[in-house]
Amino acid sequence: MRLSSLTPHPCHCVELEQYPTEGNLAAAWLTKIGLGDGFDGKHILDLGAGNGVLGIGAAFLGAEHVTMVECDSVTVETLRTNVEDVDGSSLCTILEQRIDGRALNLDSKVDMAIMNPPWGVQTQRADRMFFETIFAMKIPLVHFIHSIDAEHLLPLAHEHGYDLHSIYQDDFRLPPAYAHHSKNKATTRIRCYRLEKKN
């Protein structure tokens, strides 16, 4: 309920594939991550943070610190509002910058990343910059959402020395946020994946 009550993602830029993770899906997924890998005492990186639903959820579940990265200035204002409303300003750092495939210069090591990257529906290979940033930073554990139809994820993981496993499947609701949407409501099947760096 706390995640669903956050100010929604403004969803105004189709080129960035701004499809928000709903509160109930985020809560179910983050709970599974918490039970398996735990958030307690960890520095969590949320790439493409949107309105902050994943990063704020990680903070609720015990993360020591959450760094949230979002490039869209309109969305960043929503993100800042949500962080302030849940009194998470001491736990959360917000960076307004584009994910460009290079390592982020952060003050402390990241223990785990969480993200709902663009899937490449509007721009082919749009997710690659997110993964390249993860790999460049050598983050040991990554949880992310992607289309169930994506076939490039396993070879990409193996190429960079990671194991890939699906931990959860669900329907991802696509609200009619953009002009090209003809249906009032649509869903697509997604998987929640776990990437772990091999020793």
Backbone bond lengths (Angstrom), bond angles and torsions (degrees), N, CA, C in turn:
res aa  C-N    CA-C-N  psi(-1)  N-CA   C-N-CA  omega(-1)  CA-C   N-CA-C  phi
1 M - - - 1.461 - - 1.527 110.54 -
2 R 1.332 116.56 -38.05 1.471 119.31 -179.53 1.525 110.73 -65.48
3 L 1.335 117.02 -39.37 1.467 119.78 179.76 1.527 110.84 -71.48
4 S 1.320 117.22 -38.02 1.469 120.27 179.89 1.516 112.15 -69.38
5 S 1.339 117.54 -20.95 1.458 120.47 -178.48 1.530 113.47 -88.32
6 L 1.332 117.42 -1.63 1.463 120.13 176.42 1.530 110.65 -64.20
7 T 1.325 116.60 152.05 1.465 120.24 173.74 1.524 108.51 -58.49
8 P 1.333 118.15 127.93 1.470 120.06 -174.08 1.527 113.13 -66.43
9 H 1.317 114.31 158.71 1.465 122.11 173.60 1.529 108.52 -60.79
10 P 1.332 119.25 133.83 1.474 120.15 -178.98 1.529 114.28 -67.58
11 C 1.333 118.40 -23.61 1.476 121.99 174.84 1.522 113.25 47.38
12 H 1.320 117.46 58.86 1.466 119.66 -175.86 1.530 112.40 -112.62
13 C 1.334 118.59 -2.33 1.465 120.89 -174.79 1.526 110.09 -127.97
14 V 1.332 116.07 97.51 1.461 120.14 -176.65 1.527 111.78 -65.54
15 E 1.348 116.73 -29.13 1.472 120.06 -179.20 1.531 111.70 -62.03
16 L 1.325 116.96 -28.68 1.463 121.12 178.95 1.528 112.27 -87.97
17 E 1.343 116.25 2.26 1.467 121.47 -179.26 1.524 110.74 51.19
18 Q 1.322 115.41 57.37 1.459 121.15 -176.87 1.528 110.21 -83.60
19 Y 1.324 115.58 81.66 1.454 121.81 176.10 1.524 107.87 -109.00
20 P 1.339 117.34 106.37 1.461 120.22 -170.49 1.525 113.59 -73.19
21 T 1.323 115.22 148.57 1.459 122.20 173.49 1.521 107.95 -82.80
22 E 1.318 116.83 120.71 1.460 120.27 -177.77 1.529 110.77 -71.42
23 G 1.326 114.97 155.67 1.450 120.89 -175.31 1.515 114.58 -58.68
24 N 1.342 117.24 -41.49 1.470 119.01 -177.80 1.523 111.72 -69.16
25 L 1.327 117.68 -38.44 1.456 120.79 176.31 1.528 110.27 -66.85
26 A 1.333 116.22 -45.50 1.468 120.44 179.10 1.524 110.73 -58.22
27 A 1.344 116.61 -43.95 1.460 120.65 -177.99 1.531 111.40 -64.13
28 A 1.336 116.66 -44.19 1.466 120.02 -179.94 1.525 111.19 -64.52
29 W 1.324 116.05 -43.63 1.463 120.78 -178.80 1.525 111.51 -67.45
30 L 1.336 116.64 -47.50 1.467 120.49 -179.11 1.527 111.19 -63.38
31 T 1.326 117.05 -34.18 1.467 120.09 176.60 1.518 110.69 -62.88
32 K 1.337 116.67 -41.92 1.471 120.20 177.22 1.527 110.78 -63.40
33 I 1.330 116.70 -42.66 1.467 119.93 177.48 1.532 109.76 -61.58
34 G 1.320 116.42 -44.29 1.456 121.05 -179.60 1.515 112.73 -60.48
35 L 1.325 116.44 -41.29 1.462 120.48 179.86 1.523 111.34 -69.13
36 G 1.328 116.63 -34.10 1.465 119.82 -176.88 1.512 114.24 -86.27
37 D 1.314 116.53 -49.11 1.472 121.38 -173.50 1.525 113.79 -114.16
38 G 1.323 117.03 -22.34 1.457 121.24 177.98 1.521 113.04 75.90
39 F 1.313 116.03 150.12 1.462 122.88 176.95 1.525 112.36 -111.03
40 D 1.315 116.82 -17.05 1.469 120.87 -172.95 1.524 112.39 -54.37
41 G 1.330 114.81 126.14 1.457 121.15 174.31 1.512 115.62 72.75
42 K 1.327 118.14 8.95 1.464 120.80 -174.35 1.528 112.04 -100.91
43 H 1.342 114.38 150.81 1.464 121.77 169.72 1.522 106.65 -91.84
44 I 1.330 115.85 115.40 1.464 122.72 -176.32 1.527 109.23 -105.28
45 L 1.322 116.26 136.25 1.458 122.41 175.37 1.518 108.84 -109.62
46 D 1.332 116.66 123.74 1.464 123.20 178.46 1.524 107.48 -110.86
47 L 1.337 116.62 106.87 1.466 121.93 -178.60 1.525 110.27 -92.26
48 G 1.346 116.19 133.44 1.458 120.08 -176.21 1.516 109.34 65.66
49 A 1.330 115.97 53.76 1.464 122.45 -165.08 1.520 114.94 -67.53
50 G 1.342 118.23 -19.94 1.465 119.39 179.67 1.521 111.31 59.60
51 N 1.337 116.39 -129.71 1.464 120.23 -179.37 1.529 112.32 -84.15
52 G 1.344 117.15 1.33 1.455 120.90 174.42 1.508 115.48 94.27
53 V 1.336 117.77 9.70 1.462 119.90 -172.98 1.537 112.35 -59.64
54 L 1.326 118.18 -38.21 1.466 119.98 -178.88 1.523 111.40 -77.07
55 G 1.324 116.61 -47.26 1.459 120.08 -179.09 1.517 112.56 -64.16
56 I 1.326 116.79 -41.93 1.464 120.78 178.00 1.526 110.03 -66.35
57 G 1.327 116.29 -39.35 1.466 120.08 176.15 1.520 111.70 -61.06
58 A 1.327 116.70 -40.04 1.470 120.76 177.40 1.523 110.71 -63.22
59 A 1.332 116.36 -38.89 1.466 120.65 177.19 1.523 110.81 -64.58
60 F 1.335 117.00 -41.68 1.462 120.98 176.67 1.526 111.38 -58.26
61 L 1.345 115.92 -33.39 1.470 121.03 -174.51 1.531 112.94 -92.15
62 G 1.321 116.96 10.54 1.453 118.95 168.98 1.509 117.52 109.78
63 A 1.340 118.05 6.18 1.470 119.53 178.28 1.529 109.83 -58.87
64 E 1.327 115.50 140.96 1.462 119.69 178.19 1.521 111.29 -71.87
65 H 1.340 115.70 -39.32 1.459 120.76 176.63 1.527 108.83 -153.18
66 V 1.319 115.58 147.15 1.466 121.70 177.95 1.526 108.47 -127.21
67 T 1.327 116.46 125.32 1.465 121.72 172.57 1.520 107.73 -103.66
68 M 1.336 115.89 120.98 1.462 121.17 -176.88 1.528 109.32 -113.21
69 V 1.328 115.72 126.82 1.461 121.78 -175.77 1.525 109.14 -114.85
70 E 1.328 116.41 125.12 1.463 122.39 -179.32 1.527 108.11 -145.22
71 C 1.339 116.80 133.94 1.470 119.90 -174.16 1.519 113.74 -93.99
72 D 1.323 117.92 -20.43 1.460 120.89 -172.84 1.519 110.61 -89.12
73 S 1.329 117.02 119.33 1.474 121.21 -172.48 1.528 112.81 -63.05
74 V 1.332 117.84 -35.81 1.467 120.66 178.49 1.524 109.86 -64.73
75 T 1.321 115.62 -43.73 1.464 120.75 179.74 1.524 111.07 -67.67
76 V 1.326 116.91 -35.92 1.475 120.54 179.02 1.525 110.52 -59.76
77 E 1.333 117.83 -36.73 1.469 119.97 178.47 1.531 110.46 -62.97
78 T 1.333 116.67 -41.54 1.462 120.71 176.21 1.519 110.49 -63.88
79 L 1.321 116.09 -42.55 1.459 121.71 179.36 1.530 110.79 -59.80
80 R 1.327 116.10 -46.96 1.475 119.86 179.65 1.536 110.97 -60.89
81 T 1.321 116.30 -42.37 1.468 120.77 179.07 1.522 110.91 -60.16
82 N 1.332 116.34 -45.33 1.465 119.87 -178.83 1.520 112.04 -65.11
83 V 1.321 116.99 -41.70 1.467 120.32 178.98 1.521 110.32 -62.57
84 E 1.326 116.63 -42.68 1.471 120.44 179.34 1.517 111.44 -67.00
85 D 1.340 116.77 -38.05 1.469 120.82 -177.48 1.522 112.40 -66.62
86 V 1.325 117.44 -30.16 1.478 119.89 179.32 1.521 111.02 -97.16
87 D 1.333 116.15 9.64 1.461 122.00 177.87 1.528 110.96 58.78
88 G 1.344 114.93 41.67 1.455 118.72 -178.41 1.515 114.08 -104.51
89 S 1.330 117.07 12.74 1.468 120.22 -174.09 1.523 112.70 -63.45
90 S 1.333 117.41 -27.36 1.468 119.49 179.05 1.528 111.75 -78.79
91 L 1.333 116.52 -22.19 1.467 121.33 -178.42 1.517 113.06 -95.85
92 C 1.332 116.99 -19.66 1.464 120.96 -169.17 1.532 112.35 -118.70
93 T 1.323 115.02 136.54 1.457 122.42 170.86 1.519 108.06 -112.58
94 I 1.324 117.09 131.61 1.459 121.78 179.47 1.519 109.00 -110.18
95 L 1.331 116.34 125.44 1.459 122.18 177.06 1.527 108.66 -114.05
96 E 1.328 116.42 122.68 1.460 120.02 176.66 1.526 108.23 -94.67
97 Q 1.313 115.55 95.75 1.464 120.17 178.65 1.520 110.09 -161.01
98 R 1.313 114.52 158.92 1.459 121.54 -178.97 1.523 109.87 -84.53
99 I 1.321 114.97 141.80 1.464 121.05 173.67 1.529 106.96 -79.72
100 D 1.338 116.69 117.69 1.467 119.03 -173.46 1.532 113.64 -121.68
101 G 1.328 116.59 13.50 1.459 119.72 178.09 1.516 113.88 93.11
102 R 1.345 116.76 -9.31 1.459 119.82 178.82 1.526 110.56 -97.40
103 A 1.318 115.54 156.99 1.465 120.64 178.83 1.526 110.18 -63.53
104 L 1.322 116.30 141.43 1.456 121.72 175.45 1.524 108.88 -82.99
105 N 1.307 115.35 142.87 1.466 120.84 178.92 1.526 108.73 -91.42
106 L 1.327 116.79 95.84 1.463 122.11 -176.81 1.523 110.26 -111.50
107 D 1.323 115.02 159.65 1.460 120.43 -176.68 1.525 113.08 -73.15
108 S 1.315 117.39 -26.55 1.468 119.75 -178.20 1.518 110.93 -139.22
109 K 1.313 115.74 159.79 1.460 122.51 -177.72 1.527 110.26 -65.10
110 V 1.314 115.95 140.89 1.466 121.85 177.44 1.522 108.99 -88.78
111 D 1.327 116.21 128.84 1.464 121.04 178.11 1.528 112.38 -86.65
112 M 1.340 115.71 -33.82 1.460 119.27 -176.39 1.525 108.93 -156.62
113 A 1.329 116.34 142.87 1.463 121.82 175.03 1.521 109.19 -112.17
114 I 1.326 115.69 146.65 1.457 122.18 172.81 1.528 107.12 -130.76
115 M 1.328 116.61 142.86 1.473 116.93 -178.89 1.524 111.61 -166.48
116 N 1.319 113.79 151.96 1.455 123.08 167.42 1.523 105.24 -117.78
117 P 1.338 117.65 83.91 1.464 120.31 -174.53 1.523 111.46 -73.48
118 P 1.339 118.21 164.33 1.472 119.53 169.99 1.529 108.71 -59.92
119 W 1.316 116.58 142.05 1.474 119.93 -174.82 1.521 112.54 -93.66
120 G 1.322 117.93 -4.35 1.460 120.05 179.83 1.512 113.70 88.77
121 V 1.332 117.10 21.80 1.468 120.90 178.84 1.524 110.31 -72.74
122 Q 1.339 117.37 -45.11 1.467 122.23 -179.99 1.530 111.60 -87.55
123 T 1.321 115.82 -40.07 1.467 121.37 -179.09 1.518 108.57 -126.30
124 Q 1.309 116.36 116.20 1.465 120.46 -177.50 1.527 111.37 -56.76
125 R 1.317 115.49 137.68 1.469 123.81 178.56 1.532 113.47 63.67
126 A 1.332 116.69 24.40 1.465 120.11 -178.84 1.519 112.48 -63.61
127 D 1.330 116.77 -23.98 1.467 119.80 179.74 1.527 113.02 -76.47
128 R 1.336 117.83 -16.46 1.469 120.73 -172.12 1.519 113.23 -61.99
129 M 1.339 117.34 -38.80 1.462 119.98 -179.65 1.529 111.11 -61.06
130 F 1.318 115.92 -37.11 1.466 120.11 178.60 1.532 110.22 -65.23
131 F 1.313 116.14 -47.35 1.468 118.99 179.68 1.525 111.55 -66.54
132 E 1.313 116.91 -39.04 1.473 119.07 179.53 1.526 111.31 -63.30
133 T 1.326 117.02 -36.49 1.467 120.54 175.55 1.526 110.41 -64.20
134 I 1.322 116.69 -44.62 1.473 121.70 177.50 1.525 110.39 -57.57
135 F 1.334 116.14 -47.98 1.469 120.65 -177.06 1.523 111.19 -68.23
136 A 1.337 116.46 -38.00 1.467 120.17 179.58 1.526 111.26 -64.63
137 M 1.325 117.05 -31.10 1.461 121.70 -179.62 1.526 112.78 -87.90
138 K 1.353 115.75 -5.81 1.471 121.01 -179.84 1.537 112.03 53.96
139 I 1.315 115.56 42.27 1.469 120.67 179.24 1.528 108.15 -69.95
140 P 1.328 117.73 126.69 1.473 119.91 -170.83 1.520 114.95 -72.44
141 L 1.335 117.55 -24.35 1.458 120.85 -173.78 1.517 108.96 -142.63
142 V 1.327 116.46 129.87 1.471 121.47 -176.46 1.523 108.94 -136.82
143 H 1.313 116.54 131.58 1.463 122.23 173.21 1.520 108.04 -117.02
144 F 1.341 116.37 132.20 1.464 119.27 -178.21 1.519 111.42 -150.78
145 I 1.330 114.55 159.13 1.464 123.40 175.68 1.518 108.54 -102.04
146 H 1.337 115.31 141.52 1.465 118.97 173.82 1.526 108.79 -153.92
147 S 1.308 115.31 164.54 1.461 121.17 177.25 1.528 110.46 -59.45
148 I 1.324 115.72 141.81 1.465 120.41 178.84 1.531 111.14 -65.90
149 D 1.332 116.18 -18.82 1.470 120.87 -178.32 1.529 113.70 -87.91
150 A 1.327 117.52 -5.29 1.475 120.09 -177.43 1.523 110.31 -66.25
151 E 1.327 116.22 125.88 1.466 121.36 -177.33 1.531 113.10 -107.09
152 H 1.325 117.52 -6.60 1.467 120.26 -174.21 1.523 113.32 -91.95
153 L 1.318 117.46 -6.38 1.464 120.12 -170.32 1.524 113.20 -70.73
154 L 1.332 117.52 -43.45 1.469 119.53 -178.42 1.530 111.90 -65.77
155 P 1.340 119.66 -48.91 1.465 118.25 176.40 1.528 113.30 -61.32
156 L 1.335 116.82 -35.82 1.464 120.71 178.44 1.533 110.46 -63.81
157 A 1.317 116.23 -43.88 1.471 120.79 178.71 1.515 111.07 -61.75
158 H 1.322 117.00 -48.92 1.465 121.03 -178.16 1.522 111.96 -64.13
159 E 1.333 115.87 -36.43 1.464 119.95 179.20 1.528 111.85 -60.05
160 H 1.328 116.34 -31.53 1.463 120.61 -176.43 1.527 112.76 -106.20
161 G 1.331 116.79 13.33 1.458 120.41 173.00 1.514 115.15 79.80
162 Y 1.327 116.51 33.36 1.462 121.18 178.76 1.522 110.26 -119.43
163 D 1.330 116.34 149.46 1.460 122.58 166.69 1.522 108.03 -91.80
164 L 1.336 116.14 144.62 1.460 121.65 -178.20 1.520 109.67 -125.47
165 H 1.332 116.32 130.11 1.465 121.12 177.20 1.522 109.58 -138.54
166 S 1.324 115.55 144.83 1.463 121.13 172.56 1.530 107.97 -87.74
167 I 1.346 116.68 129.84 1.464 119.16 -179.05 1.530 112.74 -112.81
168 Y 1.332 117.03 -9.58 1.463 118.79 -174.34 1.519 108.53 -166.53
169 Q 1.330 116.52 143.96 1.463 121.80 174.51 1.516 109.01 -127.93
170 D 1.312 116.29 148.39 1.463 119.52 -179.89 1.522 108.59 -163.80
171 D 1.321 115.23 174.78 1.468 121.09 171.23 1.516 108.51 -92.33
172 F 1.316 115.80 136.48 1.465 122.50 178.40 1.510 106.66 -106.93
173 R 1.321 116.09 117.49 1.464 119.96 -177.14 1.517 110.37 -79.27
174 L 1.322 115.14 133.78 1.465 121.79 178.45 1.526 108.36 -111.46
175 P 1.329 117.31 96.59 1.467 119.29 179.19 1.523 110.34 -68.12
176 P 1.341 117.72 155.26 1.479 120.67 -179.19 1.525 111.14 -75.30
177 A 1.340 115.07 69.42 1.468 120.15 -173.29 1.524 112.93 -84.33
178 Y 1.323 116.90 -21.26 1.456 119.45 -172.62 1.528 111.03 -121.36
179 A 1.327 115.42 160.26 1.465 121.09 -174.41 1.521 112.98 -62.35
180 H 1.350 117.74 -28.96 1.462 119.02 -176.12 1.529 112.89 -81.03
181 H 1.323 117.86 -4.08 1.460 120.55 179.44 1.527 109.78 -80.44
182 S 1.331 115.83 122.05 1.457 119.97 -177.65 1.522 112.35 -95.27
183 K 1.330 117.81 -19.43 1.459 121.15 -178.59 1.527 109.75 -98.44
184 N 1.340 114.66 148.01 1.460 119.15 175.58 1.517 110.78 -65.91
185 K 1.326 115.87 -34.46 1.447 120.19 -177.49 1.515 108.18 -148.25
186 A 1.315 116.76 139.00 1.457 120.62 175.64 1.516 107.70 -144.88
187 T 1.327 115.34 157.34 1.461 119.60 176.07 1.512 108.78 -133.52
188 T 1.310 115.30 156.83 1.455 121.45 173.93 1.518 107.49 -136.26
189 R 1.321 116.07 148.94 1.474 119.91 -177.23 1.527 108.53 -82.50
190 I 1.333 116.03 134.07 1.465 120.64 -179.09 1.530 110.31 -127.53
191 R 1.323 113.93 160.66 1.461 120.88 169.57 1.518 108.59 -119.58
192 C 1.317 115.78 145.73 1.455 122.53 171.04 1.519 106.72 -101.35
193 Y 1.315 116.19 120.13 1.461 122.32 -172.09 1.528 111.75 -108.15
194 R 1.322 113.97 154.17 1.466 122.28 175.21 1.519 108.22 -122.74
195 L 1.325 115.52 120.27 1.461 122.83 175.54 1.522 108.17 -104.72
196 E 1.327 117.45 129.55 1.462 120.18 177.31 1.519 109.59 -130.50
197 K 1.318 115.90 128.20 1.466 121.77 179.48 1.516 109.91 -64.42
198 K 1.341 116.28 130.02 1.454 120.45 177.43 1.520 109.98 -73.31
199 N 1.317 116.61 148.40 1.490 121.31 176.95 1.518 110.73 -67.87
